[in-house]
Amino acid sequence: MKEKPTKVRWGLAFFFFIIGVIAYMDRSNISIIAKPMMDDLGLDKVQFGMLASLFSLGYALVQIPAGLLAEKFGPRKMITFALIWWSVFTGLTGLVKSHGLLYAVRFLFGVGEGPMFPANAVFNTNWFRRDEKARASSALLAGSYFGPVIAPIVTVYIYQYFGWQAVFYIFGLLGIIIAAVWWVIARDYPEIHKLVNEKEKEYILEGREIVNTTKARAPWNIFLKNYRFWAIGLQYFVVLYIITFFLVWLPTYLLEDRGFSLSKMGFAASLPWLAILITVMTGGILSDYLVRKGFSKQISRSSLAISGLIVFIISMYFAVMTVSPYMNVFWLSLCLGSLGFTVVCSWASATDLGRNFSGSVSGWMNLWGNLGAFVSPLLCGWLAEKFGWNITLGVTVIPVFIAAILWLLVKPDTSLLNTLEE
């Protein structure tokens, strides 16, 4: 009987889904218990927004170093280290009372989560064929957006029975357990994983887009002179600016502006995240399908990303204009859901552009994304205080339109190392 190829790579991709769930539950649970936490610690909206911004600042600052380190030490070590680091600081969030210490803890929590996506990009480049990378990227992304789907329900339950501090203790312990499992099951390359048979290894190597597995330093002098390198980063600034608004302020917006109760808000706030979970998964499948059918990556990646941004602009108009709270949630779900196509195409394109240096390129992109995430809670909190929630939501269509223009410049068909056609 002919040996069939194993599917170890997809098992590890599924574990990245689990890691994404934990990471984004850790990140989003603070917004669910914002009101009791603010009341207990005496935080106003701007101070609370600063907690989210400092997380994003810490996250952003380590993106490029994390990409370089993931290329050097491999995704197995980097993910294990990151999980332990951020889980410890998740637990400390429930322990400290001083505002200054809490700011430091959330900043260091962001530093800990920083290596997750660059290390995943290196993993995907090492383990997957060119026509599988969008689906591979969507595994971690889907987990990341499934986390906020269940976080409101789980977090509210823990808070009601054990208090808001217990939310952070429980999630911190869970993250350390996940780190131990990842260390046991993961390897940096399929060539050295004992459960990968020869058929799977041959299949991966046949379509993998890396030249060799030797370690080399990314050519930043070439990257920084390339307009496509800047385009992939700047468009992601906009994408994470928007997503972070939903992550940090959506629960408060639904309570204050749309009149939801705490229990109904938990369900309503989860629906946009369910929408983006679906589009991230289907977007990865669709993008890889188009690549396999012979379409260019400009079509398979860029056009799909632009379509998501256009749907966001249309949906946000209706979200602001509607008077019905439930129709508002419907349109906001379409808004966030449409960005799923843009997100998954961003990460697939980062590996397309970077090839052997996908950790560096994805780290650069995620640096800009998390600078957007740093600006978002503070700017949106200030806009909501000064001008109201409708203005805060409405002005988001301007940067989203700019992001759509930037996608015309990304051109993911050619590696950044090949500048002959530039």
Backbone torsions as a table, in degrees:
resi	resn	phi	psi	omega
1	MET	NA	133.0	-177.7
2	LYS	-70.4	133.8	-179.3
3	GLU	-69.5	132.3	177.0
4	LYS	-91.8	147.2	178.5
5	PRO	-67.4	138.5	173.6
6	THR	-69.9	171.2	179.8
7	LYS	-129.5	44.8	-178.7
8	VAL	-60.5	-36.6	-177.7
9	ARG	-60.0	-36.9	-179.4
10	TRP	-76.8	-28.6	173.1
11	GLY	-64.3	-41.9	177.4
12	LEU	-69.8	-34.9	175.4
13	ALA	-62.2	-39.5	177.2
14	PHE	-64.3	-35.4	177.9
15	PHE	-67.2	-31.9	173.1
16	PHE	-64.2	-32.5	173.4
17	PHE	-58.1	-46.2	179.5
18	ILE	-63.2	-42.8	177.7
19	ILE	-60.0	-41.4	178.3
20	GLY	-63.4	-39.2	177.2
21	VAL	-59.1	-49.7	-178.6
22	ILE	-62.5	-45.2	-176.6
23	ALA	-60.3	-45.8	-175.4
24	TYR	-82.6	-21.2	168.9
25	MET	-68.7	-41.6	175.9
26	ASP	-60.3	-36.5	-175.9
27	ARG	-79.0	-35.5	-172.2
28	SER	-95.2	-16.9	-175.2
29	ASN	-63.1	-27.5	-179.1
30	ILE	-66.1	-30.9	179.6
31	SER	-74.6	-27.3	-179.8
32	ILE	-70.8	-37.2	-178.8
33	ILE	-103.3	26.8	-177.2
34	ALA	-56.4	-48.2	-174.1
35	LYS	-63.1	-54.0	178.5
36	PRO	-62.7	-34.5	179.1
37	MET	-68.1	-43.7	178.1
38	MET	-63.2	-42.1	179.3
39	ASP	-64.6	-43.1	-176.2
40	ASP	-69.3	-38.3	-175.4
41	LEU	-99.9	-2.1	178.9
42	GLY	70.1	42.2	-179.9
43	LEU	-101.1	136.5	172.1
44	ASP	-93.4	-178.0	-175.3
45	LYS	-61.3	-42.8	-178.7
46	VAL	-66.0	-42.3	178.4
47	GLN	-64.9	-40.3	178.9
48	PHE	-67.9	-40.2	175.7
49	GLY	-60.0	-32.6	178.2
50	MET	-62.9	-33.3	177.7
51	LEU	-60.3	-44.7	179.0
52	ALA	-68.8	-38.3	-179.0
53	SER	-67.4	-39.2	179.2
54	LEU	-68.2	-35.4	172.5
55	PHE	-57.2	-49.9	-177.0
56	SER	-65.6	-34.5	177.7
57	LEU	-64.6	-47.9	177.3
58	GLY	-59.9	-41.9	179.1
59	TYR	-62.1	-45.3	-176.6
60	ALA	-66.0	-42.6	-173.2
61	LEU	-64.7	-24.8	-177.9
62	VAL	-96.9	1.0	-174.5
63	GLN	-61.0	-50.8	-178.7
64	ILE	-68.7	-47.3	174.9
65	PRO	-57.8	-38.7	179.8
66	ALA	-64.9	-39.2	177.5
67	GLY	-63.3	-43.7	178.3
68	LEU	-64.0	-42.6	-179.3
69	LEU	-68.3	-36.7	178.1
70	ALA	-65.3	-37.6	176.2
71	GLU	-66.0	-34.7	-176.9
72	LYS	-81.7	-47.3	-172.8
73	PHE	-100.5	-14.0	177.9
74	GLY	93.6	154.7	-176.2
75	PRO	-69.0	-25.5	-179.2
76	ARG	-62.5	-51.6	-179.1
77	LYS	-67.1	-42.0	-175.4
78	MET	-66.2	-41.7	-179.4
79	ILE	-68.8	-41.1	178.5
80	THR	-60.5	-48.4	179.6
81	PHE	-60.0	-45.8	-178.3
82	ALA	-62.5	-45.5	-179.1
83	LEU	-58.9	-46.0	-179.6
84	ILE	-64.4	-45.6	-178.2
85	TRP	-58.0	-54.9	-173.2
86	TRP	-71.4	-27.2	178.8
87	SER	-68.5	-37.6	176.8
88	VAL	-61.9	-44.2	-177.8
89	PHE	-77.7	-21.5	169.3
90	THR	-62.5	-48.3	178.8
91	GLY	-61.3	-39.2	-178.9
92	LEU	-67.1	-23.6	178.0
93	THR	-59.0	-36.3	179.0
94	GLY	-80.4	-11.5	-173.3
95	LEU	-95.2	-39.5	-173.0
96	VAL	-81.9	149.6	-179.6
97	LYS	-115.2	-30.3	-179.2
98	SER	-66.3	135.8	178.9
99	HIS	-60.4	-43.8	-179.2
100	GLY	-61.9	-45.0	178.2
101	LEU	-65.9	-36.7	179.5
102	LEU	-65.4	-40.2	175.4
103	TYR	-59.7	-44.2	-179.9
104	ALA	-63.5	-41.1	-179.0
105	VAL	-63.7	-44.1	-178.8
106	ARG	-70.0	-33.5	174.5
107	PHE	-62.3	-47.2	-179.1
108	LEU	-71.1	-28.3	172.0
109	PHE	-61.2	-43.1	177.1
110	GLY	-63.4	-40.4	176.2
111	VAL	-58.1	-40.5	-178.9
112	GLY	-67.6	-39.0	179.7
113	GLU	-77.1	-16.7	-174.8
114	GLY	-51.5	-44.2	-175.9
115	PRO	-71.9	-8.6	-170.2
116	MET	-58.7	-54.4	-175.2
117	PHE	-74.7	-42.9	174.8
118	PRO	-59.0	-40.0	177.8
119	ALA	-66.0	-36.0	176.5
120	ASN	-65.5	-37.7	178.4
121	ALA	-63.4	-41.2	176.7
122	VAL	-64.0	-44.0	177.6
123	PHE	-57.7	-47.7	-178.5
124	ASN	-63.1	-38.8	177.8
125	THR	-65.2	-38.5	-178.3
126	ASN	-74.5	-31.0	-167.6
127	TRP	-107.5	-13.9	-170.6
128	PHE	-126.6	150.4	175.6
129	ARG	-72.2	165.7	-178.2
130	ARG	-62.2	-29.9	-179.1
131	ASP	-94.8	15.4	177.1
132	GLU	-121.8	-7.0	-168.5
133	LYS	-69.6	-32.0	178.2
134	ALA	-67.1	-42.8	177.0
135	ARG	-65.6	-38.8	177.6
136	ALA	-63.1	-43.2	177.4
137	SER	-62.6	-35.2	-175.9
138	SER	-69.8	-18.3	-179.2
139	ALA	-64.5	-53.4	178.1
140	LEU	-65.7	-40.6	180.0
141	LEU	-64.1	-41.0	179.0
142	ALA	-63.0	-41.8	176.1
143	GLY	-62.1	-39.7	-179.9
144	SER	-61.1	-35.8	-178.2
145	TYR	-93.8	-13.5	170.5
146	PHE	-77.4	-29.3	177.2
147	GLY	-53.5	-53.1	177.9
148	PRO	-67.4	-17.2	175.4
149	VAL	-67.0	-45.8	-176.6
150	ILE	-94.5	-17.3	-178.3
151	ALA	-57.7	-43.7	179.8
152	PRO	-59.2	-41.0	-177.5
153	ILE	-68.9	-49.9	-177.9
154	VAL	-65.8	-43.6	-176.9
155	THR	-65.5	-44.5	178.5
156	VAL	-61.5	-40.4	179.2
157	TYR	-62.1	-49.3	-180.0
158	ILE	-62.2	-43.0	-179.4
159	TYR	-61.5	-44.5	-176.8
160	GLN	-65.4	-32.1	-176.8
161	TYR	-97.1	-30.1	-172.4
162	PHE	-127.1	-7.0	-178.1
163	GLY	96.3	160.9	-173.2
164	TRP	-68.5	-30.1	179.9
165	GLN	-63.1	-36.1	-177.6
166	ALA	-62.6	-27.2	178.0
167	VAL	-55.3	-46.9	-176.5
168	PHE	-73.4	-36.7	179.1
169	TYR	-63.6	-45.9	-176.6
170	ILE	-66.3	-44.5	-179.5
171	PHE	-67.7	-35.4	178.4
172	GLY	-62.6	-44.4	178.7
173	LEU	-63.7	-41.0	-179.8
174	LEU	-62.4	-38.6	179.8
175	GLY	-64.1	-38.7	179.2
176	ILE	-66.3	-37.4	177.1
177	ILE	-63.9	-43.2	179.0
178	ILE	-62.8	-38.0	178.4
179	ALA	-60.2	-42.5	-179.6
180	ALA	-64.0	-40.9	179.5
181	VAL	-65.4	-44.2	179.4
182	TRP	-58.6	-43.4	-179.4
183	TRP	-59.3	-37.1	-178.0
184	VAL	-72.9	-42.8	-169.5
185	ILE	-93.8	-18.5	-170.4
186	ALA	-94.1	152.3	168.9
187	ARG	-140.9	159.7	-173.8
188	ASP	-75.1	-29.2	-177.4
189	TYR	-136.1	148.6	175.8
190	PRO	-63.5	-27.1	-179.2
191	GLU	-61.1	-24.7	-175.2
192	ILE	-113.3	8.9	178.3
193	HIS	-92.1	124.5	-173.9
194	LYS	-65.6	-24.8	-177.3
195	LEU	-87.4	-8.7	178.8
196	VAL	-83.7	119.2	178.4
197	ASN	-84.0	173.7	-175.0
198	GLU	-62.0	-35.6	-178.7
199	LYS	-64.5	-45.3	179.0
200	GLU	-66.3	-41.4	-179.7
201	LYS	-61.4	-45.4	178.4
202	GLU	-61.7	-41.1	-178.8
203	TYR	-63.7	-42.1	179.8
204	ILE	-67.1	-49.4	-175.2
205	LEU	-63.5	-31.3	-179.4
206	GLU	-61.0	-34.9	-175.6
207	GLY	-119.0	14.3	-177.0
208	ARG	-81.2	143.1	-174.9
209	GLU	-101.9	40.8	170.6
210	ILE	-124.6	146.9	-175.1
211	VAL	-76.1	-46.2	179.7
212	ASN	-156.0	178.2	-177.3
213	THR	-106.2	14.9	176.7
214	THR	-76.7	150.0	-176.9
215	LYS	-83.5	134.3	177.7
216	ALA	-145.5	158.5	-178.8
217	ARG	-88.6	137.9	-179.4
218	ALA	-63.5	139.1	-179.5
219	PRO	-82.3	77.2	-175.1
220	TRP	-63.6	-28.6	178.1
221	ASN	-63.0	-33.1	176.2
222	ILE	-76.5	-44.4	-177.5
223	PHE	-59.6	-47.6	-172.4
224	LEU	-69.9	-16.1	177.1
225	LYS	-91.2	-1.9	-173.4
226	ASN	-102.2	120.9	-177.6
227	TYR	-61.9	-27.0	179.5
228	ARG	-67.8	-32.7	176.7
229	PHE	-62.6	-42.0	178.0
230	TRP	-71.7	-37.2	-178.2
231	ALA	-64.5	-43.8	-178.9
232	ILE	-65.2	-33.3	178.7
233	GLY	-73.9	-47.5	-174.7
234	LEU	-68.1	-36.1	177.1
235	GLN	-65.2	-31.9	-179.0
236	TYR	-75.8	-23.3	171.0
237	PHE	-56.0	-46.2	-179.5
238	VAL	-67.1	-44.8	-176.4
239	VAL	-59.9	-47.3	-178.0
240	LEU	-77.5	-23.4	170.8
241	TYR	-57.9	-46.3	-178.5
242	ILE	-69.4	-48.1	-176.9
243	ILE	-61.9	-37.7	179.9
244	THR	-68.3	-32.8	173.2
245	PHE	-57.7	-46.7	179.5
246	PHE	-63.4	-39.6	-176.7
247	LEU	-67.7	-41.4	-172.7
248	VAL	-92.1	-42.8	-167.9
249	TRP	-109.8	-11.7	-177.9
250	LEU	-58.1	-47.5	178.9
251	PRO	-57.6	-43.4	179.9
252	THR	-66.4	-40.8	177.4
253	TYR	-59.4	-44.4	-179.1
254	LEU	-66.5	-35.4	177.9
255	LEU	-71.8	-46.9	-172.1
256	GLU	-82.0	-44.4	-170.8
257	ASP	-97.4	-28.3	-175.6
258	ARG	-111.4	1.0	169.1
259	GLY	72.4	23.9	176.9
260	PHE	-75.8	146.4	170.6
261	SER	-76.9	167.8	-178.4
262	LEU	-60.1	-43.8	-177.2
263	SER	-69.0	-41.5	179.0
264	LYS	-72.5	-31.5	177.5
265	MET	-61.5	-40.0	-179.2
266	GLY	-55.7	-42.1	178.8
267	PHE	-72.8	-46.0	-177.6
268	ALA	-62.7	-40.0	-178.1
269	ALA	-69.2	-20.0	-179.2
270	SER	-82.1	-21.9	-174.0
271	LEU	-64.7	-43.4	176.2
272	PRO	-60.2	-33.7	179.3
273	TRP	-72.9	-32.2	173.9
274	LEU	-64.9	-38.5	179.2
275	ALA	-63.8	-45.3	-178.4
276	ILE	-72.2	-29.8	173.7
277	LEU	-58.8	-46.1	-178.9
278	ILE	-64.3	-44.7	-176.2
279	THR	-73.0	-31.5	175.6
280	VAL	-63.2	-43.7	-179.4
281	MET	-68.8	-47.3	-179.0
282	THR	-71.5	-32.5	178.6
283	GLY	-64.3	-40.5	177.0
284	GLY	-64.2	-43.2	178.6
285	ILE	-63.1	-46.6	-177.8
286	LEU	-64.4	-43.6	-178.5
287	SER	-63.3	-45.3	178.0
288	ASP	-66.1	-35.7	177.9
289	TYR	-61.1	-43.5	180.0
290	LEU	-65.5	-37.8	177.0
291	VAL	-63.1	-45.2	-179.6
292	ARG	-63.4	-31.2	-179.5
293	LYS	-81.0	0.4	175.0
294	GLY	96.1	4.0	177.3
295	PHE	-73.0	150.1	177.5
296	SER	-67.0	159.6	176.7
297	LYS	-72.1	-20.6	172.6
298	GLN	-61.0	-37.0	175.6
299	ILE	-80.2	-49.0	-172.6
300	SER	-67.3	-32.3	-178.5
301	ARG	-107.4	-62.8	-171.0
302	SER	-63.5	-45.7	-177.9
303	SER	-65.2	-37.8	177.5
304	LEU	-65.5	-41.2	178.5
305	ALA	-63.4	-44.1	179.7
306	ILE	-64.2	-39.4	178.3
307	SER	-58.4	-42.0	178.2
308	GLY	-61.8	-40.6	-179.5
309	LEU	-67.3	-37.4	178.4
310	ILE	-66.1	-42.7	177.7
311	VAL	-62.5	-36.9	177.3
312	PHE	-58.5	-48.1	-177.5
313	ILE	-59.0	-45.2	-179.7
314	ILE	-65.2	-45.1	-176.7
315	SER	-67.4	-37.5	-179.9
316	MET	-64.9	-35.9	176.5
317	TYR	-58.1	-48.0	-179.4
318	PHE	-69.3	-33.1	178.4
319	ALA	-63.2	-40.8	-179.9
320	VAL	-72.2	-37.2	-173.7
321	MET	-79.2	-27.6	-175.1
322	THR	-71.3	147.2	177.3
323	VAL	-99.0	-17.3	-178.8
324	SER	-78.3	125.9	178.3
325	PRO	-58.1	-39.3	-176.2
326	TYR	-75.5	-34.0	174.1
327	MET	-68.9	-33.8	174.9
328	ASN	-59.6	-45.3	177.8
329	VAL	-63.8	-38.1	177.9
330	PHE	-60.0	-50.0	-178.1
331	TRP	-68.5	-36.8	176.2
332	LEU	-65.8	-32.3	176.0
333	SER	-65.5	-39.8	175.4
334	LEU	-65.5	-38.0	178.5
335	CYS	-58.3	-58.4	-177.0
336	LEU	-67.1	-38.9	179.0
337	GLY	-59.7	-40.6	-177.9
338	SER	-63.4	-29.4	179.8
339	LEU	-71.2	-15.1	177.6
340	GLY	-58.7	-39.3	177.9
341	PHE	-63.3	-41.3	-179.4
342	THR	-67.5	-41.3	-178.2
343	VAL	-63.7	-50.5	-176.2
344	VAL	-66.5	-34.6	176.8
345	CYS	-71.0	-29.6	176.2
346	SER	-62.6	-48.6	-177.0
347	TRP	-71.7	-36.9	175.3
348	ALA	-64.2	-40.5	-179.9
349	SER	-68.2	-34.0	177.4
350	ALA	-61.9	-38.9	177.1
351	THR	-74.1	-32.7	175.6
352	ASP	-63.2	-44.7	-177.5
353	LEU	-72.8	-34.7	-172.1
354	GLY	-90.3	-31.9	-175.6
355	ARG	50.8	-116.5	-179.9
356	ASN	-59.1	-24.6	-176.8
357	PHE	-109.2	36.5	-179.2
358	SER	-63.9	-28.9	176.8
359	GLY	-64.6	-41.4	179.2
360	SER	-68.5	-45.1	-178.7
361	VAL	-66.9	-43.5	179.2
362	SER	-68.4	-34.3	175.9
363	GLY	-63.6	-41.2	176.0
364	TRP	-60.7	-48.4	-179.6
365	MET	-60.7	-44.1	-177.5
366	ASN	-74.1	-24.0	171.4
367	LEU	-60.0	-51.0	179.5
368	TRP	-64.6	-40.3	178.1
369	GLY	-57.5	-42.2	-176.2
370	ASN	-84.2	-14.8	164.7
371	LEU	-67.4	-38.4	172.5
372	GLY	-62.6	-39.5	178.6
373	ALA	-68.8	-28.1	175.8
374	PHE	-69.8	-43.2	-178.3
375	VAL	-69.7	-36.2	-169.3
376	SER	-57.3	-53.8	-176.8
377	PRO	-62.5	-38.9	-178.9
378	LEU	-70.8	-49.0	-178.1
379	LEU	-66.3	-43.2	-179.5
380	CYS	-67.8	-38.2	175.9
381	GLY	-62.2	-42.4	178.6
382	TRP	-66.8	-44.7	178.8
383	LEU	-61.7	-40.2	179.4
384	ALA	-64.6	-40.0	178.7
385	GLU	-66.5	-40.9	-172.2
386	LYS	-88.0	-38.7	-169.9
387	PHE	-123.6	-9.9	179.9
388	GLY	96.8	167.0	-173.5
389	TRP	-71.6	-33.4	-178.3
390	ASN	-62.9	-41.9	176.3
391	ILE	-65.1	-42.4	-179.2
392	THR	-57.5	-43.5	178.9
393	LEU	-73.7	-42.9	-173.1
394	GLY	-62.8	-38.5	-176.1
395	VAL	-71.0	-11.8	-179.7
396	THR	-64.2	-22.0	-177.4
397	VAL	-67.8	-23.3	-178.4
398	ILE	-67.2	-56.0	178.0
399	PRO	-64.2	-30.0	179.0
400	VAL	-65.2	-38.2	175.9
401	PHE	-63.0	-41.3	178.3
402	ILE	-63.3	-40.3	178.8
403	ALA	-60.8	-38.1	178.4
404	ALA	-62.8	-39.1	176.9
405	ILE	-64.6	-42.1	-179.2
406	LEU	-60.7	-32.0	-179.2
407	TRP	-64.9	-23.4	176.5
408	LEU	-66.8	-19.1	-176.6
409	LEU	-97.4	-10.8	-172.9
410	VAL	-67.6	-46.4	177.0
411	LYS	48.4	70.4	-172.9
412	PRO	-77.2	1.1	-179.2
413	ASP	-67.3	-27.9	-174.4
414	THR	-118.6	136.2	177.3
415	SER	-60.6	150.5	176.1
416	LEU	-64.2	-20.7	-179.7
417	LEU	-75.1	-17.3	178.9
418	ASN	-101.2	99.8	-174.8
419	THR	-106.0	10.4	-175.6
420	LEU	-64.1	-33.1	-176.4
421	GLU	-90.7	-1.9	-175.2
422	GLU	-69.1	NA	NA
